[in-house]
Amino acid sequence: MALTTEQFTLGTAGTQICAPDNESVSVIVHNDDKRSNYHVYIGNSSVGTATGLELHEGQYVQLTVPAGVALWACGDPAGATASVLRIAND
């Protein structure tokens, strides 16, 4: 079982925060920003403020990313930060 962590400073365009894997992986995404109105949005490669799952400051979500699928994120405004904990069954 492999465990990895990364932190991302996000722009308003999508950034890949979890690369595709041969197996499904468990992922926790946390909006690290303590500033109000700095939000993180997660979704597919076309993620945006209108299409992504919104995480407010300090909020996190745990999800399973299917095999072969990447997870993307963007920030609003640019400069929002997110941490990612990835648990793979490698």
C-alpha positions in Angstrom: 0.0 0.0 0.0 1.5 3.3 -1.1 0.8 6.6 0.7 1.7 10.0 -0.9 0.9 13.6 0.1 1.2 16.8 -2.0 0.3 20.4 -1.6 -0.9 22.5 -4.6 -1.2 26.2 -5.1 -4.1 26.4 -7.6 -4.9 28.8 -10.4 -8.3 29.4 -12.0 -7.5 26.7 -14.6 -7.6 23.0 -13.8 -4.5 21.4 -12.2 -4.1 17.6 -12.1 -3.9 16.7 -8.4 -4.2 12.9 -8.7 -2.8 11.1 -11.7 -4.6 8.0 -13.2 -3.6 4.7 -11.6 -4.1 1.0 -12.8 -6.3 0.5 -9.7 -8.8 2.7 -7.9 -7.2 4.9 -5.2 -8.6 6.6 -2.0 -8.0 10.3 -2.0 -8.5 13.0 0.6 -8.5 16.6 -0.6 -8.3 19.4 1.9 -8.8 23.1 1.2 -5.8 24.4 3.3 -6.6 28.0 2.9 -7.6 29.9 6.0 -8.7 33.0 4.1 -12.4 33.4 3.7 -13.7 33.2 0.1 -10.7 31.1 -1.1 -12.4 28.0 -2.5 -11.1 24.8 -4.1 -13.1 23.0 -6.8 -12.5 19.4 -7.7 -13.6 17.4 -10.7 -12.4 16.3 -14.2 -10.0 18.0 -16.5 -12.6 20.7 -17.4 -13.2 21.6 -13.7 -14.3 25.1 -13.0 -16.3 27.1 -10.5 -19.5 26.2 -12.2 -18.7 22.5 -12.6 -16.5 21.4 -9.7 -17.3 20.2 -6.2 -16.7 23.2 -4.0 -14.6 23.0 -0.8 -14.7 26.0 1.5 -11.8 27.0 3.6 -10.7 24.2 6.0 -13.2 21.7 4.4 -12.1 18.3 3.1 -13.6 15.4 1.2 -12.6 11.7 0.9 -13.4 9.8 -2.2 -12.4 6.9 -4.4 -11.0 7.7 -7.8 -11.7 4.9 -10.2 -8.9 3.1 -12.1 -7.7 5.1 -15.1 -9.3 8.4 -14.0 -7.4 11.6 -13.0 -8.6 14.1 -10.4 -8.3 17.8 -11.1 -8.7 21.0 -9.1 -8.8 24.8 -9.5 -9.0 27.7 -7.1 -11.2 30.8 -6.8 -9.5 33.1 -6.6 -6.1 32.0 -7.9 -3.7 31.2 -5.1 -6.0 28.9 -3.1 -4.1 25.9 -1.7 -5.1 22.3 -1.4 -3.4 19.2 0.2 -3.9 15.8 -1.2 -3.4 12.5 0.6 -3.4 9.5 -1.9 -3.7 5.9 -0.7 -3.0 3.3 -3.5 -3.3 -0.4 -3.2 -0.1 -1.0 -5.2 
